[in-house]
């Protein structure tokens, strides 16, 4: 990678405000904001191909800029187990890694609602769909962090909680700026991005075509380039083709919530070694009875 730039990754977790956190970081004048937030470059291709993709991805960044991206697939070890090793080969040991986590039961429910809203390929009732492996695995945060720390060590990894980020946003931002070795600035926004309840989706016949190799390897790279007002053509098309949803999801039963919580509890117990005192206090408040309004 370019030796004149420092790099960071926001690795997830999915449905834990990683988009909002990345947007906040990109407000900083020393951080280069790429056209696309979630390119998932590290999940596909040998190292030399990945390096070339990143070279193109950051080619507009000025010398000395801090360059990053935020792909939640990087904390989905069940699906992409080799990402930490690839990241080391591509970026080297100075890479900074940020991981934002939330109550894993909330995350699993939000994950289900997001996928149902987008694809309509599963039961609308989480109580009939909760046994899918990704709902559990992507919320085993200790497991995901350990895979990264085995490669990078703990000093280059910063874990923050969704709860603290929403309630103490400026303080959390200050800590992340210090971690990234840039001076903090005052945040002037307080919005949350990529909320499932607000999600507008593509028509099914178009959505299906975006899952194929032709779209991913040829069409999509052509669309993800700068257009008017620093917006990508892909974003412009999405806004015009997607339609809003108004889906009523059945309540999650107490039995299902407690069954999943038993699976999450041992992993939650390992998180203290990765968290600052402020974030640890929020994790101590997690339970299957503390589920917030799911989004």
C-alpha positions in Angstrom: 0.0 0.0 0.0 1.0 3.7 -0.4 3.6 4.5 2.3 2.5 8.1 2.4 -0.9 7.2 3.9 -2.1 5.6 7.1 -5.0 3.2 6.9 -7.9 2.0 9.1 -10.8 -0.4 8.8 -14.2 -0.3 10.5 -14.9 -4.0 10.5 -18.5 -4.0 11.7 -20.5 -5.2 13.4 -23.4 -5.5 10.9 -26.5 -3.5 12.1 -24.5 -1.8 14.9 -24.1 1.7 13.5 -20.9 1.1 11.6 -22.2 3.3 8.7 -22.9 6.2 11.1 -19.6 5.9 12.8 -17.7 5.8 9.5 -19.6 8.9 8.3 -18.5 10.7 11.4 -14.9 9.8 10.9 -15.0 11.0 7.3 -16.2 14.4 8.4 -12.6 14.9 9.7 -10.5 17.0 7.4 -7.5 14.6 7.7 -9.6 11.6 6.7 -10.2 10.8 3.0 -13.8 10.0 2.3 -14.1 7.3 -0.5 -17.0 7.2 -2.9 -18.2 3.9 -1.4 -18.3 3.1 2.3 -18.5 -0.7 2.1 -16.5 -2.1 -0.8 -15.7 -5.5 0.9 -12.4 -5.6 -1.0 -10.7 -8.0 1.4 -13.2 -10.8 0.9 -12.5 -11.4 -2.8 -9.3 -12.2 -4.7 -5.5 -13.0 -4.1 -3.4 -10.4 -2.3 -2.0 -8.8 -5.5 -5.5 -8.3 -6.9 -6.7 -6.8 -3.5 -3.8 -4.4 -3.4 -4.6 -3.2 -6.9 -8.3 -2.7 -6.0 -7.3 -0.6 -2.9 -4.8 1.4 -5.0 -7.8 2.4 -7.3 -10.1 2.8 -4.3 -7.8 5.4 -2.6 -6.2 6.9 -5.7 -7.9 10.3 -5.2 -6.6 10.6 -1.6 -4.1 13.4 -1.0 -0.6 12.6 0.3 -0.7 12.1 4.0 -4.4 11.5 4.2 -5.8 8.9 6.6 -7.6 6.3 4.4 -10.2 3.9 5.6 -13.3 1.9 4.7 -16.1 0.2 6.6 -17.1 -3.3 5.4 -19.1 -5.4 7.9 -18.1 -8.6 6.2 -14.7 -8.2 7.9 -16.3 -9.4 11.2 -18.2 -12.3 9.7 -15.7 -15.1 10.2 -18.2 -17.8 9.4 -18.4 -16.4 5.9 -15.0 -14.8 5.4 -12.5 -16.5 7.7 -9.3 -15.3 6.0 -9.9 -11.5 6.2 -7.5 -10.7 9.1 -4.6 -12.5 7.5 -5.3 -10.8 4.1 -5.5 -7.4 5.9 -2.0 -8.0 7.4 -0.6 -8.9 4.0 -2.2 -5.9 2.3 -1.8 -3.1 4.9 0.9 -4.4 7.3 1.0 -4.2 11.1 0.3 -0.5 11.4 -3.3 -0.9 10.3 -5.9 0.5 12.8 -9.0 -1.6 13.4 -12.3 -0.3 14.8 -15.2 -2.5 15.8 -18.5 -1.2 17.0 -20.8 -3.7 18.8 -24.3 -3.8 20.2 -26.5 -6.0 22.3 -26.2 -9.2 20.2 -29.8 -10.1 20.5 -30.8 -6.7 19.2 -28.3 -7.1 16.4 -29.6 -10.5 15.4 -33.2 -9.2 15.2 -32.2 -6.1 13.3 -30.1 -8.4 11.0 -33.2 -10.5 10.2 -35.4 -7.5 9.6 -32.8 -6.0 7.3 -32.5 -9.1 5.2 -36.2 -9.7 5.0 -36.8 -6.1 4.0 -34.2 -6.3 1.3 -34.6 -9.8 -0.1 -38.0 -11.2 1.1 -36.2 -14.6 1.1 -37.1 -15.7 4.6 -39.9 -15.9 7.1 -41.1 -12.5 8.2 -41.3 -13.9 11.8 -38.0 -14.0 13.5 -39.3 -16.7 15.8 -39.4 -19.0 12.8 -36.1 -17.9 11.4 -33.7 -17.4 14.3 -31.8 -20.6 13.9 -29.8 -19.3 10.9 -26.1 -19.5 11.8 -25.3 -15.9 10.8 -27.6 -14.4 13.4 -25.6 -16.0 16.1 -22.1 -16.0 14.6 -22.0 -12.3 13.6 -22.9 -11.4 17.2 -20.1 -13.5 18.8 -18.0 -10.4 19.1 -15.3 -11.9 21.3 -14.7 -14.6 18.7 -14.4 -12.1 15.9 -12.0 -9.8 17.9 -9.8 -12.7 18.8 -9.3 -13.6 15.2 -8.1 -10.1 14.5 -6.0 -9.8 17.6 -4.2 -13.1 16.8 -2.9 -11.4 13.7 -2.5 -7.7 14.8 -2.3 -7.9 18.6 -4.6 -5.9 20.8 -2.9 -2.4 20.6 -4.2 -1.8 17.0 -7.8 -2.7 17.8 -10.4 -0.4 19.3 -13.8 -1.8 20.3 -16.7 0.6 21.1 -20.3 -0.1 22.0 -23.3 1.0 20.0 -24.9 2.2 23.3 -22.1 4.6 24.2 -21.7 5.8 20.6 -25.4 6.9 20.5 -25.4 8.4 24.0 -21.9 9.8 24.3 -21.2 10.5 20.6 -18.7 13.3 21.0 -16.7 11.5 23.8 -16.6 8.3 21.7 -15.5 10.3 18.7 -12.7 12.0 20.7 -11.4 8.6 21.8 -11.4 7.3 18.2 -9.6 10.3 16.9 -6.9 9.8 19.6 -6.7 6.1 18.6 -6.2 7.1 14.9 -3.6 9.8 15.9 -5.6 12.7 14.6 -6.8 15.8 16.5 -10.5 15.6 17.4 -13.0 18.1 16.1 -16.5 19.0 17.2 -19.3 16.9 15.7 -22.1 18.9 14.3 -24.3 16.0 13.2 -26.3 13.5 15.2 -28.0 11.4 12.6 -27.9 7.6 12.3 -27.4 6.0 8.9 -28.7 2.8 7.3 -31.6 2.3 9.7 -33.6 -0.8 8.7 -37.0 0.8 9.4 -36.1 3.5 6.9 -34.7 1.1 4.3 -35.8 1.5 0.7 -35.3 -1.5 -1.4 -34.8 -2.4 -5.1 -37.5 -4.2 -7.0 -37.0 -8.0 -6.7 -36.1 -8.6 -10.3 -33.3 -5.9 -10.1 -32.1 -7.0 -6.7 -31.6 -10.6 -7.9 -29.3 -9.3 -10.7 -27.1 -7.4 -8.3 -26.1 -10.7 -6.7 -24.3 -12.1 -9.8 -20.7 -12.0 -10.8 -21.4 -9.9 -13.9 -22.8 -7.1 -11.8 -20.3 -7.3 -9.0 -17.2 -7.5 -11.2 -18.1 -5.4 -14.2 -21.2 -3.2 -13.9 -20.8 -2.2 -10.2 -17.2 -0.9 -10.6 -18.4 1.3 -13.5 -21.2 2.8 -11.4 -19.1 3.4 -8.3 -17.3 6.4 -9.6 -17.6 10.1 -8.9 -20.4 12.0 -10.5 -22.0 15.4 -9.8 -21.5 16.8 -6.3 -19.0 14.0 -5.3 -21.8 11.4 -5.4 -21.4 8.0 -7.1 -23.6 7.1 -10.0 -24.5 3.9 -8.0 -25.9 6.0 -5.2 -27.8 8.2 -7.6 -29.5 5.1 -9.2 -30.3 3.6 -5.9 -32.2 6.6 -4.7 -34.3 6.6 -7.8 -35.0 2.9 -8.1 -35.6 1.9 -4.4 -39.0 2.0 -2.8 -39.8 2.5 0.9 -41.2 -0.4 2.9 -43.8 -0.5 5.8 -43.4 -4.0 7.2 -45.0 -5.1 10.5 -42.7 -7.6 12.1 -44.1 -10.0 14.8 -42.8 -9.6 18.3 -39.9 -11.9 19.3 -41.1 -14.5 21.9 -39.5 -14.6 25.3 -38.5 -18.3 24.7 -36.6 -17.5 21.5 -34.9 -14.5 23.1 -33.7 -16.5 26.1 -32.6 -19.4 23.9 -30.4 -17.1 21.9 -29.1 -15.3 24.9 -27.8 -18.5 26.4 -25.7 -18.8 23.2 -24.4 -15.3 23.5 -23.6 -15.1 27.2 -20.3 -17.0 27.2 -18.9 -14.8 24.5 -20.1 -11.6 26.2 -18.2 -12.7 29.3 -15.0 -12.4 27.3 -15.5 -8.8 26.1 -14.0 -7.1 29.2 -10.4 -7.5 28.0 -11.2 -5.5 24.9 -13.2 -2.6 26.2 -12.5 0.7 28.0 -14.3 1.2 31.3 -17.0 3.4 29.8 -17.9 0.8 27.1 -17.7 -2.1 29.6 -20.4 -0.4 31.8 -22.8 -0.5 28.8 -22.0 -4.2 28.1 -22.8 -5.0 31.8 -26.3 -3.6 31.1 -26.9 -6.0 28.2 -29.5 -8.8 28.7 -32.2 -10.5 26.8 -34.6 -8.2 28.7 -32.8 -5.0 27.8 -33.7 -5.1 24.1 -34.1 -1.6 22.8 -36.3 -0.5 19.9 -34.9 -2.5 17.1 -33.7 -0.7 14.0 
